[in-house]
Amino acid sequence: MLDYIIVGFGLSGLSFVEQLEDNNKSYIVYEDFSQKSSRVAGGLYNPVILKRFTLAWQAFEQLKVAIPFYQNIQKKLQQPLISDLPVMRRFNSVEEQNSWFEACDKPILGQLLSPELIHNTTEGLDIPFHYGEVKCTGKIDIYTMLSSYIEYLKKKDAVINESFEYSKMLVKDKFVEYKGIKSKRVLFAEGYGMINNPFFNHLPIYGNKGEYIIIKCEALKLQKAIKSSVFIIPLGDDLYKVGATYANDDKTPEVTTAAREELQRKLNQFLTIPYKVVDQVAGIRPTVRDRRPLIGTHTDYQNIHVLNGLGSRGILIGPTIAKRLYNHIEKGASLNQEVDIKRFDANL
Ligand SMILES: Cc1cc2nc3c(=O)[nH]c(=O)nc-3n(C[C@H](O)[C@H](O)[C@H](O)COP(=O)(O)OP(=O)(O)OC[C@H]3O[C@@H](n4cnc5c(N)ncnc54)[C@H](O)[C@@H]3O)c2cc1C
């Protein structure tokens, strides 16, 4: 009898598996690579909303959990995964500069925003109103982290690379049984794939498609991430990720010409030197109506759980929310209504 079956191994599944590893629980992961949100993500962590210069939801607390969490994984997998990457907000006007300075005077934001105007020194960028720098930012190499972790799971015989077929799961009082495997509990973490899950597809996940282009620009010697109408994120070897888009009306997994054109149009407003688009990626963010995670236990089945709804900022939120869910399931800790799936019970 296993302790857990985990369905889905993106950021959510990985965050929960780390809880199981820390607490010596046995588990098996099912992953079919049908969703790509985590694998295409920019991997940035940044506690500030750069549109309005406000603190992201519980970001300060999440940061304190997330950094040691990724450091542990880095050590366990013996792979460099975390890099300190400054995030520079390109100002569009003097008014924006003033809003930034106002935010700098606020208690927590003041610790996260640099109060000076920073002048651009990188050739090929048009930055007439200068930058503001966000502190405590960085990048997780999320693609490498997930691939290396899957290899680690393979060595432990703890992963099966196939689709979980919901209709084949038998739910008993004290355990679930799936294709001959018995487990005390099952955790679903399928991202936008949850729309196919009969146990949880009543939850209001609507999905938001995001695309990046990857450009090669040899003349651009940029070591920082820049946020303008799009992000430019340095990847090394003169490659940069540029994006992302936000589309609610398209749930197809393929990249689109419209997204590439939109990203290039925005990029061309401040990148003034030639570049080549060498790749493009797309994924569906598992976004929720109220923009909060979805965690908890099924109303009718005490051994069926869910971790989802990390539509954006999954890097920061995932470790904290997985820990809360684990403590809820294993130690009976109560869940805050803001994140508990029970907040949608009235809609059942
Ligand atoms: C373009 C883009 C850029 C982003 N940039 C950032 C960023 O810079 N920083 C940040 O913090 N966040 C970013 N995000 C958001 C971040 O990617 C999400 O918060 C996070 O990836 C959600 O992870 P998840 O594990 O919940 O979902 P997913 O990554 O979708 O993982 C779900 C997994 O479940 C698997 N699965 C589904 N159904 C089944 C089944 N039946 N059987 C087996 N396996 C199944 C899927 O294959 C998938 O691997 C970005 C998202 C996008 C799309």
The ligand as an SDF file (V2000), in Angstrom:
LIG
                    3D

 53 58  0  0  0  0  0  0  0  0999 V2000
    4.1380   31.3080  -21.1110 C   0  0  0  0  0  0  0  0  0  0  0  0
    4.1150   31.1660  -19.6070 C   0  0  0  0  0  0  0  0  0  0  0  0
    5.0600   31.8460  -18.8560 C   0  0  0  0  0  0  0  0  0  0  0  0
    5.0770   31.7130  -17.4650 C   0  0  0  0  0  0  0  0  0  0  0  0
    6.0710   32.3430  -16.7620 N   0  0  0  0  0  0  0  0  0  0  0  0
    6.1230   32.1880  -15.4210 C   0  0  0  0  0  0  0  0  0  0  0  0
    7.1940   32.7690  -14.6780 C   0  0  0  0  0  0  0  0  0  0  0  0
    8.1260   33.3840  -15.2360 O   0  0  0  0  0  0  0  0  0  0  0  0
    7.1870   32.6160  -13.3300 N   0  0  0  0  0  0  0  0  0  0  0  0
    6.2000   31.9110  -12.6740 C   0  0  0  0  0  0  0  0  0  0  0  0
    6.2390   31.8070  -11.4430 O   0  0  0  0  0  0  0  0  0  0  0  0
    5.1800   31.3440  -13.3620 N   0  0  0  0  0  0  0  0  0  0  0  0
    5.1280   31.4570  -14.7090 C   0  0  0  0  0  0  0  0  0  0  0  0
    4.1070   30.8670  -15.4170 N   0  0  0  0  0  0  0  0  0  0  0  0
    3.0360   30.1780  -14.6600 C   0  0  0  0  0  0  0  0  0  0  0  0
    3.4770   28.7860  -14.2650 C   0  0  0  0  0  0  0  0  0  0  0  0
    3.8950   28.1310  -15.3920 O   0  0  0  0  0  0  0  0  0  0  0  0
    2.3460   28.0400  -13.6010 C   0  0  0  0  0  0  0  0  0  0  0  0
    2.0960   28.6900  -12.3910 O   0  0  0  0  0  0  0  0  0  0  0  0
    2.6970   26.5810  -13.3070 C   0  0  0  0  0  0  0  0  0  0  0  0
    3.4020   26.0330  -14.3490 O   0  0  0  0  0  0  0  0  0  0  0  0
    1.5080   25.7020  -13.0670 C   0  0  0  0  0  0  0  0  0  0  0  0
    2.0050   24.4000  -12.7690 O   0  0  0  0  0  0  0  0  0  0  0  0
    1.0540   23.1420  -12.6200 P   0  0  0  0  0  0  0  0  0  0  0  0
    1.9090   22.0000  -12.1820 O   0  0  0  0  0  0  0  0  0  0  0  0
   -0.1130   23.4700  -11.7720 O   0  0  0  0  0  0  0  0  0  0  0  0
    0.4890   22.8910  -14.0890 O   0  0  0  0  0  0  0  0  0  0  0  0
    1.2310   22.2440  -15.3550 P   0  0  0  0  0  0  0  0  0  0  0  0
    2.5710   22.7910  -15.5340 O   0  0  0  0  0  0  0  0  0  0  0  0
    0.2690   22.3560  -16.4820 O   0  0  0  0  0  0  0  0  0  0  0  0
    1.4270   20.7250  -14.9420 O   0  0  0  0  0  0  0  0  0  0  0  0
    0.3880   19.7780  -14.9400 C   0  0  0  0  0  0  0  0  0  0  0  0
    0.9890   18.4400  -15.3330 C   0  0  0  0  0  0  0  0  0  0  0  0
   -0.0020   17.4000  -15.2620 O   0  0  0  0  0  0  0  0  0  0  0  0
    0.1520   16.5390  -16.3680 C   0  0  0  0  0  0  0  0  0  0  0  0
   -1.1470   15.8770  -16.5980 N   0  0  0  0  0  0  0  0  0  0  0  0
   -2.3460   16.4660  -16.8660 C   0  0  0  0  0  0  0  0  0  0  0  0
   -3.3080   15.5230  -16.9730 N   0  0  0  0  0  0  0  0  0  0  0  0
   -2.7290   14.3200  -16.7650 C   0  0  0  0  0  0  0  0  0  0  0  0
   -3.2080   12.9640  -16.7390 C   0  0  0  0  0  0  0  0  0  0  0  0
   -4.5100   12.6480  -16.9200 N   0  0  0  0  0  0  0  0  0  0  0  0
   -2.3150   11.9680  -16.5190 N   0  0  0  0  0  0  0  0  0  0  0  0
   -0.9960   12.2380  -16.3010 C   0  0  0  0  0  0  0  0  0  0  0  0
   -0.4860   13.5140  -16.3030 N   0  0  0  0  0  0  0  0  0  0  0  0
   -1.3470   14.5260  -16.5240 C   0  0  0  0  0  0  0  0  0  0  0  0
    0.5830   17.4750  -17.4920 C   0  0  0  0  0  0  0  0  0  0  0  0
    1.2400   16.8060  -18.5210 O   0  0  0  0  0  0  0  0  0  0  0  0
    1.5060   18.4610  -16.7660 C   0  0  0  0  0  0  0  0  0  0  0  0
    2.8460   18.0690  -16.7740 O   0  0  0  0  0  0  0  0  0  0  0  0
    4.0820   30.9420  -16.8040 C   0  0  0  0  0  0  0  0  0  0  0  0
    3.1320   30.2540  -17.5620 C   0  0  0  0  0  0  0  0  0  0  0  0
    3.1560   30.3480  -18.9600 C   0  0  0  0  0  0  0  0  0  0  0  0
    2.1500   29.5630  -19.7660 C   0  0  0  0  0  0  0  0  0  0  0  0
  1  2  1  0
  2  3  1  0
  2 52  2  0
  3  4  2  0
  4  5  1  0
  4 50  1  0
  5  6  2  0
  6  7  1  0
  6 13  1  0
  7  8  2  0
  7  9  1  0
  9 10  1  0
 10 11  2  0
 10 12  1  0
 12 13  2  0
 13 14  1  0
 14 15  1  0
 14 50  1  0
 15 16  1  0
 16 17  1  0
 16 18  1  0
 18 19  1  0
 18 20  1  0
 20 21  1  0
 20 22  1  0
 22 23  1  0
 23 24  1  0
 24 25  2  0
 24 26  1  0
 24 27  1  0
 27 28  1  0
 28 29  2  0
 28 30  1  0
 28 31  1  0
 31 32  1  0
 32 33  1  0
 33 34  1  0
 33 48  1  0
 34 35  1  0
 35 36  1  0
 35 46  1  0
 36 37  1  0
 36 45  1  0
 37 38  2  0
 38 39  1  0
 39 40  1  0
 39 45  2  0
 40 41  1  0
 40 42  2  0
 42 43  1  0
 43 44  2  0
 44 45  1  0
 46 47  1  0
 46 48  1  0
 48 49  1  0
 50 51  2  0
 51 52  1  0
 52 53  1  0
M  END
$$$$
